[in-house]
Amino acid sequence: MAATPVASRAGDADHGRPAGTQELVALRASQINGCAFCIDMHTKEAAHAGESSVRLNLVAAWREAKVFTDAERAAFELTEQGTRIADAAGGVTDEAWANAAKHYDEDQLAALVSLIALMNTVNRMNVIVQQPGGDYQPGHRG
């Protein structure tokens, strides 16, 4: 049932966030949502942007890993809470938002929220059409 994959533009460095951070956020949302195509894409794009295999391998366990900055941790927390809205009665907590706001200005936060929302949409579309992962080549986003 696989169709043409839906790709995101998560790797475009904008609003002061490095492309690697965007790819890591996109990767984390994709891991939570089980989107093989997006996990494949964002892992490869992050590596292409200079991320190490150690950091890529530890994204799923970021809370216990020592290789992420406080800003990246805040972005991961916002990503997780924004992705798992149905799992938490209150959605994103005030603490998670305040922590992200310590590291990102208003424009950066807006871009981060947009990225998280986009990734959740793209992940769900690819999962619904059973888009497989594994063949993505860096730099070939649609």
N, CA, C and O atoms as a GROMACS GRO file, in nm:
protein
  568
    1MET      N    1   0.081  -0.119   0.000
    1MET     CA    2   0.000   0.000   0.000
    1MET      C    3   0.086   0.126   0.000
    1MET      O    4   0.033   0.237   0.002
    2ALA      N    5   0.217   0.111  -0.002
    2ALA     CA    6   0.306   0.226   0.004
    2ALA      C    7   0.281   0.320  -0.112
    2ALA      O    8   0.269   0.278  -0.227
    3ALA      N    9   0.274   0.447  -0.081
    3ALA     CA   10   0.252   0.551  -0.181
    3ALA      C   11   0.374   0.639  -0.186
    3ALA      O   12   0.475   0.610  -0.123
    4THR      N   13   0.366   0.746  -0.260
    4THR     CA   14   0.475   0.842  -0.264
    4THR      C   15   0.492   0.900  -0.124
    4THR      O   16   0.395   0.947  -0.065
    5PRO      N   17   0.614   0.898  -0.071
    5PRO     CA   18   0.634   0.947   0.066
    5PRO      C   19   0.608   1.096   0.077
    5PRO      O   20   0.631   1.173  -0.015
    6VAL      N   21   0.559   1.132   0.192
    6VAL     CA   22   0.542   1.273   0.223
    6VAL      C   23   0.671   1.315   0.291
    6VAL      O   24   0.709   1.257   0.393
    7ALA      N   25   0.739   1.414   0.239
    7ALA     CA   26   0.865   1.460   0.296
    7ALA      C   27   0.844   1.593   0.366
    7ALA      O   28   0.751   1.668   0.335
    8SER      N   29   0.930   1.620   0.461
    8SER     CA   30   0.924   1.749   0.530
    8SER      C   31   1.049   1.829   0.502
    8SER      O   32   1.149   1.776   0.453
    9ARG      N   33   1.042   1.956   0.533
    9ARG     CA   34   1.157   2.044   0.513
    9ARG      C   35   1.226   2.071   0.646
    9ARG      O   36   1.276   2.182   0.668
   10ALA      N   37   1.229   1.974   0.734
   10ALA     CA   38   1.282   1.993   0.868
   10ALA      C   39   1.430   2.030   0.869
   10ALA      O   40   1.477   2.087   0.967
   11GLY      N   41   1.503   1.999   0.766
   11GLY     CA   42   1.646   2.023   0.767
   11GLY      C   43   1.689   2.162   0.724
   11GLY      O   44   1.808   2.193   0.727
   12ASP      N   45   1.596   2.245   0.685
   12ASP     CA   46   1.633   2.380   0.645
   12ASP      C   47   1.668   2.461   0.769
   12ASP      O   48   1.581   2.486   0.853
   13ALA      N   49   1.793   2.502   0.782
   13ALA     CA   50   1.831   2.583   0.898
   13ALA      C   51   1.765   2.719   0.885
   13ALA      O   52   1.790   2.793   0.789
   14ASP      N   53   1.681   2.751   0.982
   14ASP     CA   54   1.617   2.882   0.982
   14ASP      C   55   1.587   2.922   1.124
   14ASP      O   56   1.596   2.840   1.216
   15HIS      N   57   1.552   3.045   1.142
   15HIS     CA   58   1.515   3.097   1.274
   15HIS      C   59   1.623   3.069   1.379
   15HIS      O   60   1.591   3.057   1.497
   16GLY      N   61   1.749   3.059   1.338
   16GLY     CA   62   1.858   3.046   1.432
   16GLY      C   63   1.883   2.907   1.486
   16GLY      O   64   1.970   2.889   1.571
   17ARG      N   65   1.808   2.809   1.440
   17ARG     CA   66   1.831   2.672   1.486
   17ARG      C   67   1.918   2.601   1.383
   17ARG      O   68   1.892   2.611   1.263
   18PRO      N   69   2.020   2.530   1.427
   18PRO     CA   70   2.102   2.456   1.332
   18PRO      C   71   2.021   2.344   1.267
   18PRO      O   72   1.928   2.290   1.327
   19ALA      N   73   2.056   2.310   1.144
   19ALA     CA   74   1.987   2.203   1.072
   19ALA      C   75   1.990   2.074   1.153
   19ALA      O   76   1.892   1.999   1.154
   20GLY      N   77   2.102   2.046   1.221
   20GLY     CA   78   2.113   1.924   1.301
   20GLY      C   79   2.009   1.917   1.411
   20GLY      O   80   1.951   1.811   1.434
   21THR      N   81   1.984   2.029   1.479
   21THR     CA   82   1.883   2.032   1.586
   21THR      C   83   1.745   2.005   1.528
   21THR      O   84   1.667   1.930   1.586
   22GLN      N   85   1.716   2.064   1.415
   22GLN     CA   86   1.588   2.040   1.350
   22GLN      C   87   1.573   1.893   1.313
   22GLN      O   88   1.467   1.834   1.333
   23GLU      N   89   1.677   1.834   1.260
   23GLU     CA   90   1.672   1.693   1.222
   23GLU      C   91   1.652   1.605   1.346
   23GLU      O   92   1.580   1.505   1.340
   24LEU      N   93   1.717   1.640   1.457
   24LEU     CA   94   1.702   1.562   1.579
   24LEU      C   95   1.560   1.570   1.633
   24LEU      O   96   1.505   1.469   1.678
   25VAL      N   97   1.500   1.687   1.628
   25VAL     CA   98   1.361   1.704   1.671
   25VAL      C   99   1.269   1.623   1.579
   25VAL      O  100   1.180   1.553   1.626
   26ALA      N  101   1.292   1.633   1.448
   26ALA     CA  102   1.211   1.557   1.352
   26ALA      C  103   1.229   1.407   1.375
   26ALA      O  104   1.133   1.331   1.366
   27LEU      N  105   1.351   1.365   1.403
   27LEU     CA  106   1.378   1.224   1.431
   27LEU      C  107   1.304   1.178   1.556
   27LEU      O  108   1.245   1.070   1.556
   28ARG      N  109   1.307   1.259   1.662
   28ARG     CA  110   1.240   1.218   1.786
   28ARG      C  111   1.090   1.203   1.767
   28ARG      O  112   1.032   1.105   1.813
   29ALA      N  113   1.027   1.298   1.701
   29ALA     CA  114   0.883   1.287   1.674
   29ALA      C  115   0.854   1.162   1.590
   29ALA      O  116   0.758   1.090   1.616
   30SER      N  117   0.938   1.137   1.492
   30SER     CA  118   0.920   1.021   1.404
   30SER      C  119   0.938   0.890   1.478
   30SER      O  120   0.867   0.792   1.450
   31GLN      N  121   1.031   0.885   1.573
   31GLN     CA  122   1.048   0.766   1.655
   31GLN      C  123   0.922   0.738   1.736
   31GLN      O  124   0.874   0.625   1.742
   32ILE      N  125   0.870   0.841   1.799
   32ILE     CA  126   0.750   0.826   1.881
   32ILE      C  127   0.633   0.777   1.796
   32ILE      O  128   0.556   0.692   1.840
   33ASN      N  129   0.620   0.831   1.676
   33ASN     CA  130   0.508   0.797   1.589
   33ASN      C  131   0.530   0.670   1.507
   33ASN      O  132   0.438   0.622   1.440
   34GLY      N  133   0.649   0.615   1.512
   34GLY     CA  134   0.677   0.491   1.439
   34GLY      C  135   0.678   0.506   1.288
   34GLY      O  136   0.636   0.415   1.217
   35CYS      N  137   0.724   0.620   1.239
   35CYS     CA  138   0.729   0.645   1.094
   35CYS      C  139   0.867   0.605   1.041
   35CYS      O  140   0.964   0.680   1.053
   36ALA      N  141   0.874   0.485   0.982
   36ALA     CA  142   1.002   0.433   0.934
   36ALA      C  143   1.064   0.522   0.828
   36ALA      O  144   1.185   0.545   0.830
   37PHE      N  145   0.983   0.572   0.736
   37PHE     CA  146   1.038   0.657   0.630
   37PHE      C  147   1.104   0.781   0.689
   37PHE      O  148   1.215   0.818   0.649
   38CYS      N  149   1.035   0.846   0.783
   38CYS     CA  150   1.089   0.970   0.841
   38CYS      C  151   1.208   0.943   0.934
   38CYS      O  152   1.301   1.023   0.940
   39ILE      N  153   1.205   0.832   1.005
   39ILE     CA  154   1.321   0.795   1.088
   39ILE      C  155   1.443   0.778   0.998
   39ILE      O  156   1.550   0.830   1.028
   40ASP      N  157   1.425   0.707   0.889
   40ASP     CA  158   1.533   0.687   0.792
   40ASP      C  159   1.582   0.821   0.738
   40ASP      O  160   1.703   0.848   0.737
   41MET      N  161   1.488   0.905   0.693
   41MET     CA  162   1.525   1.033   0.634
   41MET      C  163   1.600   1.122   0.733
   41MET      O  164   1.707   1.173   0.701
   42HIS      N  165   1.544   1.140   0.851
   42HIS     CA  166   1.602   1.237   0.944
   42HIS      C  167   1.730   1.187   1.009
   42HIS      O  168   1.816   1.267   1.047
   43THR      N  169   1.745   1.056   1.022
   43THR     CA  170   1.872   1.001   1.069
   43THR      C  171   1.982   1.031   0.966
   43THR      O  172   2.091   1.077   1.001
   44LYS      N  173   1.951   1.005   0.841
   44LYS     CA  174   2.051   1.027   0.735
   44LYS      C  175   2.078   1.175   0.712
   44LYS      O  176   2.193   1.214   0.690
   45GLU      N  177   1.974   1.258   0.717
   45GLU     CA  178   1.995   1.402   0.700
   45GLU      C  179   2.075   1.460   0.817
   45GLU      O  180   2.160   1.547   0.796
   46ALA      N  181   2.049   1.413   0.938
   46ALA     CA  182   2.124   1.461   1.054
   46ALA      C  183   2.271   1.422   1.042
   46ALA      O  184   2.359   1.503   1.070
   47ALA      N  185   2.297   1.299   1.001
   47ALA     CA  186   2.436   1.255   0.980
   47ALA      C  187   2.501   1.339   0.871
   47ALA      O  188   2.617   1.379   0.884
   48HIS      N  189   2.426   1.366   0.766
   48HIS     CA  190   2.476   1.449   0.657
   48HIS      C  191   2.507   1.591   0.704
   48HIS      O  192   2.598   1.656   0.652
   49ALA      N  193   2.431   1.639   0.803
   49ALA     CA  194   2.452   1.773   0.860
   49ALA      C  195   2.564   1.775   0.963
   49ALA      O  196   2.597   1.880   1.018
   50GLY      N  197   2.624   1.657   0.989
   50GLY     CA  198   2.739   1.652   1.079
   50GLY      C  199   2.713   1.589   1.214
   50GLY      O  200   2.803   1.585   1.298
   51GLU      N  201   2.592   1.539   1.238
   51GLU     CA  202   2.564   1.473   1.366
   51GLU      C  203   2.641   1.343   1.376
   51GLU      O  204   2.658   1.272   1.277
   52SER      N  205   2.687   1.312   1.497
   52SER     CA  206   2.762   1.188   1.518
   52SER      C  207   2.667   1.071   1.536
   52SER      O  208   2.551   1.088   1.572
   53SER      N  209   2.718   0.952   1.510
   53SER     CA  210   2.637   0.831   1.529
   53SER      C  211   2.600   0.814   1.676
   53SER      O  212   2.493   0.761   1.706
   54VAL      N  213   2.686   0.856   1.766
   54VAL     CA  214   2.656   0.846   1.909
   54VAL      C  215   2.532   0.928   1.943
   54VAL      O  216   2.440   0.878   2.008
   55ARG      N  217   2.528   1.052   1.898
   55ARG     CA  218   2.412   1.137   1.927
   55ARG      C  219   2.286   1.082   1.859
   55ARG      O  220   2.179   1.081   1.920
   56LEU      N  221   2.298   1.038   1.735
   56LEU     CA  222   2.182   0.983   1.666
   56LEU      C  223   2.128   0.859   1.737
   56LEU      O  224   2.007   0.841   1.749
   57ASN      N  225   2.218   0.774   1.782
   57ASN     CA  226   2.176   0.652   1.851
   57ASN      C  227   2.114   0.679   1.987
   57ASN      O  228   2.040   0.596   2.038
   58LEU      N  229   2.143   0.794   2.045
   58LEU     CA  230   2.092   0.824   2.179
   58LEU      C  231   1.969   0.915   2.180
   58LEU      O  232   1.919   0.947   2.288
   59VAL      N  233   1.920   0.956   2.065
   59VAL     CA  234   1.803   1.044   2.061
   59VAL      C  235   1.685   0.981   2.136
   59VAL      O  236   1.617   1.051   2.212
   60ALA      N  237   1.661   0.854   2.117
   60ALA     CA  238   1.547   0.788   2.182
   60ALA      C  239   1.561   0.784   2.334
   60ALA      O  240   1.462   0.771   2.406
   61ALA      N  241   1.684   0.794   2.384
   61ALA     CA  242   1.710   0.791   2.528
   61ALA      C  243   1.775   0.921   2.573
   61ALA      O  244   1.865   0.920   2.657
   62TRP      N  245   1.731   1.033   2.518
   62TRP     CA  246   1.796   1.162   2.541
   62TRP      C  247   1.802   1.202   2.687
   62TRP      O  248   1.896   1.271   2.727
   63ARG      N  249   1.707   1.160   2.769
   63ARG     CA  250   1.707   1.199   2.911
   63ARG      C  251   1.828   1.142   2.985
   63ARG      O  252   1.880   1.204   3.077
   64GLU      N  253   1.870   1.024   2.945
   64GLU     CA  254   1.982   0.958   3.012
   64GLU      C  255   2.116   0.981   2.942
   64GLU      O  256   2.219   0.936   2.991
   65ALA      N  257   2.115   1.051   2.830
   65ALA     CA  258   2.237   1.072   2.753
   65ALA      C  259   2.302   1.205   2.791
   65ALA      O  260   2.234   1.304   2.818
   66LYS      N  261   2.434   1.206   2.792
   66LYS     CA  262   2.510   1.326   2.828
   66LYS      C  263   2.553   1.407   2.706
   66LYS      O  264   2.628   1.504   2.721
   67VAL      N  265   2.509   1.370   2.588
   67VAL     CA  266   2.562   1.430   2.466
   67VAL      C  267   2.477   1.542   2.408
   67VAL      O  268   2.509   1.593   2.301
   68PHE      N  269   2.368   1.580   2.477
   68PHE     CA  270   2.280   1.684   2.425
   68PHE      C  271   2.287   1.809   2.511
   68PHE      O  272   2.305   1.802   2.632
   69THR      N  273   2.273   1.924   2.446
   69THR     CA  274   2.275   2.052   2.516
   69THR      C  275   2.143   2.073   2.590
   69THR      O  276   2.045   2.002   2.566
   70ASP      N  277   2.141   2.170   2.679
   70ASP     CA  278   2.017   2.203   2.750
   70ASP      C  279   1.910   2.250   2.651
   70ASP      O  280   1.792   2.219   2.668
   71ALA      N  281   1.950   2.324   2.549
   71ALA     CA  282   1.854   2.370   2.448
   71ALA      C  283   1.796   2.252   2.372
   71ALA      O  284   1.675   2.248   2.346
   72GLU      N  285   1.879   2.156   2.334
   72GLU     CA  286   1.830   2.037   2.264
   72GLU      C  287   1.735   1.956   2.354
   72GLU      O  288   1.633   1.906   2.308
   73ARG      N  289   1.771   1.945   2.481
   73ARG     CA  290   1.684   1.874   2.576
   73ARG      C  291   1.547   1.942   2.587
   73ARG      O  292   1.444   1.875   2.592
   74ALA      N  293   1.547   2.074   2.592
   74ALA     CA  294   1.421   2.148   2.598
   74ALA      C  295   1.339   2.124   2.471
   74ALA      O  296   1.217   2.109   2.478
   75ALA      N  297   1.406   2.121   2.357
   75ALA     CA  298   1.336   2.095   2.231
   75ALA      C  299   1.280   1.952   2.228
   75ALA      O  300   1.169   1.930   2.181
   76PHE      N  301   1.357   1.856   2.278
   76PHE     CA  302   1.308   1.717   2.284
   76PHE      C  303   1.187   1.706   2.375
   76PHE      O  304   1.090   1.637   2.342
   77GLU      N  305   1.191   1.772   2.490
   77GLU     CA  306   1.078   1.766   2.583
   77GLU      C  307   0.953   1.826   2.520
   77GLU      O  308   0.845   1.769   2.530
   78LEU      N  309   0.968   1.940   2.454
   78LEU     CA  310   0.855   2.002   2.386
   78LEU      C  311   0.804   1.910   2.275
   78LEU      O  312   0.683   1.897   2.256
   79THR      N  313   0.895   1.849   2.203
   79THR     CA  314   0.858   1.755   2.097
   79THR      C  315   0.778   1.637   2.153
   79THR      O  316   0.673   1.602   2.099
   80GLU      N  317   0.828   1.578   2.259
   80GLU     CA  318   0.760   1.463   2.317
   80GLU      C  319   0.622   1.499   2.369
   80GLU      O  320   0.524   1.429   2.343
   81GLN      N  321   0.612   1.609   2.443
   81GLN     CA  322   0.483   1.648   2.497
   81GLN      C  323   0.388   1.691   2.387
   81GLN      O  324   0.267   1.665   2.396
   82GLY      N  325   0.439   1.756   2.283
   82GLY     CA  326   0.355   1.797   2.172
   82GLY      C  327   0.313   1.682   2.083
   82GLY      O  328   0.212   1.690   2.014
   83THR      N  329   0.390   1.576   2.084
   83THR     CA  330   0.359   1.457   2.004
   83THR      C  331   0.266   1.362   2.080
   83THR      O  332   0.181   1.297   2.021
   84ARG      N  333   0.283   1.357   2.209
   84ARG     CA  334   0.203   1.265   2.292
   84ARG      C  335   0.088   1.338   2.361
   84ARG      O  336   0.060   1.311   2.478
   85ILE      N  337   0.024   1.428   2.292
   85ILE     CA  338  -0.084   1.508   2.351
   85ILE      C  339  -0.191   1.418   2.413
   85ILE      O  340  -0.240   1.446   2.522
   86ALA      N  341  -0.227   1.314   2.344
   86ALA     CA  342  -0.335   1.225   2.393
   86ALA      C  343  -0.294   1.150   2.520
   86ALA      O  344  -0.380   1.104   2.594
   87ASP      N  345  -0.166   1.138   2.546
   87ASP     CA  346  -0.117   1.065   2.664
   87ASP      C  347  -0.118   1.151   2.790
   87ASP      O  348  -0.110   1.098   2.900
   88ALA      N  349  -0.126   1.281   2.773
   88ALA     CA  350  -0.120   1.372   2.888
   88ALA      C  351  -0.245   1.461   2.888
   88ALA      O  352  -0.276   1.527   2.789
   89ALA      N  353  -0.314   1.460   2.999
   89ALA     CA  354  -0.440   1.533   3.007
   89ALA      C  355  -0.424   1.682   2.977
   89ALA      O  356  -0.514   1.743   2.919
   90GLY      N  357  -0.313   1.740   3.015
   90GLY     CA  358  -0.295   1.884   2.998
   90GLY      C  359  -0.217   1.924   2.876
   90GLY      O  360  -0.193   2.043   2.856
   91GLY      N  361  -0.176   1.831   2.793
   91GLY     CA  362  -0.093   1.865   2.676
   91GLY      C  363   0.047   1.904   2.719
   91GLY      O  364   0.106   1.840   2.806
   92VAL      N  365   0.101   2.009   2.660
   92VAL     CA  366   0.234   2.057   2.693
   92VAL      C  367   0.227   2.131   2.827
   92VAL      O  368   0.145   2.220   2.844
   93THR      N  369   0.314   2.094   2.918
   93THR     CA  370   0.313   2.157   3.051
   93THR      C  371   0.372   2.297   3.046
   93THR      O  372   0.450   2.331   2.957
   94ASP      N  373   0.334   2.377   3.144
   94ASP     CA  374   0.391   2.511   3.157
   94ASP      C  375   0.541   2.503   3.178
   94ASP      O  376   0.616   2.588   3.128
   95GLU      N  377   0.586   2.403   3.250
   95GLU     CA  378   0.729   2.386   3.277
   95GLU      C  379   0.806   2.358   3.148
   95GLU      O  380   0.912   2.416   3.125
   96ALA      N  381   0.752   2.270   3.063
   96ALA     CA  382   0.820   2.239   2.937
   96ALA      C  383   0.826   2.362   2.848
   96ALA      O  384   0.928   2.389   2.784
   97TRP      N  385   0.716   2.439   2.843
   97TRP     CA  386   0.714   2.560   2.762
   97TRP      C  387   0.813   2.663   2.815
   97TRP      O  388   0.888   2.723   2.738
   98ALA      N  389   0.814   2.683   2.947
   98ALA     CA  390   0.905   2.782   3.008
   98ALA      C  391   1.050   2.742   2.984
   98ALA      O  392   1.135   2.827   2.959
   99ASN      N  393   1.079   2.613   2.993
   99ASN     CA  394   1.215   2.566   2.970
   99ASN      C  395   1.257   2.592   2.825
   99ASN      O  396   1.369   2.636   2.799
  100ALA      N  397   1.168   2.564   2.731
  100ALA     CA  398   1.200   2.590   2.590
  100ALA      C  399   1.218   2.740   2.567
  100ALA      O  400   1.306   2.781   2.490
  101ALA      N  401   1.137   2.821   2.633
  101ALA     CA  402   1.145   2.966   2.617
  101ALA      C  403   1.275   3.023   2.673
  101ALA      O  404   1.316   3.132   2.633
  102LYS      N  405   1.341   2.951   2.763
  102LYS     CA  406   1.472   2.995   2.813
  102LYS      C  407   1.579   2.982   2.705
  102LYS      O  408   1.680   3.053   2.708
  103HIS      N  409   1.558   2.893   2.610
  103HIS     CA  410   1.660   2.862   2.510
  103HIS      C  411   1.629   2.916   2.371
  103HIS      O  412   1.718   2.929   2.287
  104TYR      N  413   1.502   2.946   2.347
  104TYR     CA  414   1.461   2.990   2.214
  104TYR      C  415   1.377   3.117   2.225
  104TYR      O  416   1.294   3.129   2.315
  105ASP      N  417   1.399   3.210   2.134
  105ASP     CA  418   1.318   3.332   2.134
  105ASP      C  419   1.181   3.303   2.073
  105ASP      O  420   1.153   3.190   2.034
  106GLU      N  421   1.097   3.404   2.067
  106GLU     CA  422   0.958   3.385   2.022
  106GLU      C  423   0.950   3.328   1.880
  106GLU      O  424   0.872   3.237   1.854
  107ASP      N  425   1.031   3.381   1.789
  107ASP     CA  426   1.031   3.330   1.651
  107ASP      C  427   1.081   3.187   1.645
  107ASP      O  428   1.027   3.105   1.571
  108GLN      N  429   1.185   3.157   1.722
  108GLN     CA  430   1.238   3.021   1.723
  108GLN      C  431   1.137   2.923   1.782
  108GLN      O  432   1.122   2.811   1.733
  109LEU      N  433   1.067   2.966   1.887
  109LEU     CA  434   0.963   2.880   1.945
  109LEU      C  435   0.851   2.854   1.845
  109LEU      O  436   0.803   2.742   1.832
  110ALA      N  437   0.810   2.958   1.774
  110ALA     CA  438   0.706   2.941   1.672
  110ALA      C  439   0.750   2.843   1.565
  110ALA      O  440   0.672   2.759   1.520
  111ALA      N  441   0.876   2.854   1.523
  111ALA     CA  442   0.929   2.762   1.423
  111ALA      C  443   0.938   2.620   1.478
  111ALA      O  444   0.910   2.524   1.406
  112LEU      N  445   0.976   2.606   1.604
  112LEU     CA  446   0.985   2.474   1.667
  112LEU      C  447   0.847   2.410   1.677
  112LEU      O  448   0.831   2.292   1.646
  113VAL      N  449   0.748   2.486   1.721
  113VAL     CA  450   0.611   2.434   1.730
  113VAL      C  451   0.561   2.394   1.591
  113VAL      O  452   0.498   2.290   1.576
  114SER      N  453   0.590   2.476   1.492
  114SER     CA  454   0.548   2.444   1.355
  114SER      C  455   0.615   2.316   1.307
  114SER      O  456   0.550   2.233   1.244
  115LEU      N  457   0.743   2.300   1.335
  115LEU     CA  458   0.815   2.180   1.297
  115LEU      C  459   0.754   2.057   1.364
  115LEU      O  460   0.733   1.955   1.299
  116ILE      N  461   0.726   2.065   1.493
  116ILE     CA  462   0.668   1.952   1.566
  116ILE      C  463   0.532   1.916   1.506
  116ILE      O  464   0.503   1.799   1.484
  117ALA      N  465   0.450   2.017   1.479
  117ALA     CA  466   0.317   1.992   1.420
  117ALA      C  467   0.331   1.931   1.280
  117ALA      O  468   0.259   1.837   1.247
  118LEU      N  469   0.422   1.985   1.199
  118LEU     CA  470   0.444   1.932   1.065
  118LEU      C  471   0.489   1.786   1.072
  118LEU      O  472   0.438   1.701   0.998
  119MET      N  473   0.584   1.757   1.160
  119MET     CA  474   0.634   1.620   1.169
  119MET      C  475   0.524   1.524   1.210
  119MET      O  476   0.515   1.413   1.157
  120ASN      N  477   0.439   1.564   1.303
  120ASN     CA  478   0.330   1.478   1.344
  120ASN      C  479   0.234   1.451   1.228
  120ASN      O  480   0.184   1.340   1.214
  121THR      N  481   0.209   1.551   1.147
  121THR     CA  482   0.123   1.534   1.030
  121THR      C  483   0.187   1.441   0.928
  121THR      O  484   0.125   1.345   0.882
  122VAL      N  485   0.311   1.470   0.893
  122VAL     CA  486   0.382   1.390   0.794
  122VAL      C  487   0.398   1.246   0.842
  122VAL      O  488   0.378   1.153   0.764
  123ASN      N  489   0.434   1.228   0.968
  123ASN     CA  490   0.448   1.092   1.022
  123ASN      C  491   0.319   1.013   1.006
  123ASN      O  492   0.320   0.899   0.960
  124ARG      N  493   0.210   1.074   1.044
  124ARG     CA  494   0.082   1.005   1.038
  124ARG      C  495   0.044   0.971   0.894
  124ARG      O  496  -0.007   0.862   0.867
  125MET      N  497   0.067   1.062   0.803
  125MET     CA  498   0.036   1.034   0.662
  125MET      C  499   0.118   0.915   0.611
  125MET      O  500   0.065   0.826   0.546
  126ASN      N  501   0.248   0.916   0.641
  126ASN     CA  502   0.334   0.807   0.595
  126ASN      C  503   0.299   0.674   0.661
  126ASN      O  504   0.306   0.569   0.597
  127VAL      N  505   0.262   0.676   0.788
  127VAL     CA  506   0.223   0.553   0.857
  127VAL      C  507   0.093   0.499   0.797
  127VAL      O  508   0.080   0.379   0.776
  128ILE      N  509  -0.003   0.587   0.770
  128ILE     CA  510  -0.132   0.545   0.714
  128ILE      C  511  -0.113   0.476   0.579
  128ILE      O  512  -0.177   0.374   0.553
  129VAL      N  513  -0.026   0.529   0.494
  129VAL     CA  514  -0.006   0.469   0.361
  129VAL      C  515   0.105   0.363   0.363
  129VAL      O  516   0.143   0.310   0.258
  130GLN      N  517   0.156   0.332   0.481
  130GLN     CA  518   0.257   0.228   0.501
  130GLN      C  519   0.382   0.252   0.417
  130GLN      O  520   0.433   0.162   0.350
  131GLN      N  521   0.430   0.376   0.422
  131GLN     CA  522   0.552   0.413   0.349
  131GLN      C  523   0.672   0.350   0.417
  131GLN      O  524   0.700   0.382   0.532
  132PRO      N  525   0.745   0.263   0.349
  132PRO     CA  526   0.860   0.197   0.412
  132PRO      C  527   0.981   0.287   0.422
  132PRO      O  528   0.993   0.386   0.350
  133GLY      N  529   1.070   0.253   0.512
  133GLY     CA  530   1.194   0.326   0.528
  133GLY      C  531   1.311   0.240   0.481
  133GLY      O  532   1.297   0.119   0.464
  134GLY      N  533   1.425   0.304   0.461
  134GLY     CA  534   1.547   0.231   0.431
  134GLY      C  535   1.618   0.274   0.304
  134GLY      O  536   1.739   0.254   0.291
  135ASP      N  537   1.545   0.333   0.210
  135ASP     CA  538   1.605   0.368   0.081
  135ASP      C  539   1.637   0.515   0.064
  135ASP      O  540   1.689   0.555  -0.040
  136TYR      N  541   1.608   0.596   0.165
  136TYR     CA  542   1.627   0.740   0.151
  136TYR      C  543   1.774   0.777   0.132
  136TYR      O  544   1.862   0.723   0.199
  137GLN      N  545   1.798   0.869   0.040
  137GLN     CA  546   1.932   0.922   0.016
  137GLN      C  547   1.934   1.068   0.060
  137GLN      O  548   1.848   1.145   0.018
  138PRO      N  549   2.031   1.109   0.143
  138PRO     CA  550   2.038   1.248   0.189
  138PRO      C  551   2.032   1.347   0.074
  138PRO      O  552   2.095   1.328  -0.030
  139GLY      N  553   1.956   1.454   0.097
  139GLY     CA  554   1.944   1.558  -0.003
  139GLY      C  555   1.835   1.536  -0.106
  139GLY      O  556   1.823   1.614  -0.201
  140HIS      N  557   1.757   1.432  -0.090
  140HIS     CA  558   1.653   1.400  -0.189
  140HIS      C  559   1.511   1.417  -0.136
  140HIS      O  560   1.422   1.339  -0.170
  141ARG      N  561   1.490   1.518  -0.055
  141ARG     CA  562   1.355   1.544  -0.005
  141ARG      C  563   1.264   1.588  -0.119
  141ARG      O  564   1.306   1.650  -0.217
  142GLY      N  565   1.138   1.552  -0.102
  142GLY     CA  566   1.038   1.592  -0.202
  142GLY      C  567   0.985   1.730  -0.177
  142GLY      O  568   0.901   1.778  -0.253
   0.00000   0.00000   0.00000
